[in-house]
Amino acid sequence: MSFTSLLTTITTLFLMMVVGYICGKLHVIDETASKNLSGLIVKVGQPFLVISSLITLDFSFENLKTGGIIFALGILVHILLAFFSFLFAFPLRKNLNSGKLAEFAMVFTNCGFIGFPILKSIFGDIGLFYGAFYVVSFFLFTWTWGMIILARGRSDIRLTVKKALVNYGTIPCLIGLILFMLPFPLPDACKELSAYVGGLCTPISVLITGANLSRRSLLRMVKSGRVYYVNLIRLIVLPIMITTILWLFRLPDYLVVFSCVMTAMPSAANITMFGELYDIEPGTAAEFVGSTSILCTASLLPVISYANWLVSL
């Protein structure tokens, strides 16, 4: 792993967020633009990002086996995240809505839009392949356990099999897997198309996060104990706990470090989308996403260093 490359990636993401913040202040990216761009990323960019990551490597049974291992690891990691986040969110449940959002923000990370460039800086192209299979577990849990969290105290939010299995995350995963398993190589134009369109995700999602932050009171965020608590759990406590548990189970070193990266990411950007969709304090959701995205630039390197120290023992 090149720490110089990792540091460069983290710094670039932070500066990109600053650009988004300025764009928000200048009304270049207003609320309407943010919603439209979010729709573009979720419905177009994200599917191509997943597909592009899955077709990065040529098909082999060894690669397919590795993908299955990563998927199973993703399921295990999300189960652990869901269990610990349920416990850690308990002090915040006096306010039903903010408590739900806090728990959601602890469980689900931005493992795709921000996680993928970090994985590439650490593992190279194989990191994107790992990430694509991990994202499958992310989407399954988002539309199952995530919906269970948001549905507390609400009768209009329901968990359905269709939502869990048919969404903008799982369908691209299936398409990408089919393309990966084809007995002939895909045309270069198809790979380039997927890479270009999928490449929109990271810059646009980070710019949107910065723009959303520009519409919130930074002073209020700085004074909010709730925000600090969620950041502490999401960015430090949970990644260290999950990494340590997996290391104690003697998982291969690369899986321990990979899991550390995925769990050390900021809160998933879709929490803001769900907040707006179901009218669950979207401003609070933006605070969690924005603050974790900013502070992640400071916490990520020490947490990954901890993982590397563990696997070196």
Salt bridges, closest charged atoms under 4 A:
GLU103 OE1 - ARG93 NH2 3.15
GLU103 OE1 - ARG152 NH1 2.54
ASP125 OD1 - LYS120 NZ 2.49
ASP156 OD1 - ARG154 NE 2.81
GLU287 OE2 - ARG216 NH2 2.74
GLU287 OE2 - ARG220 NE 3.59
GLU287 OE1 - ARG226 NH2 3.77
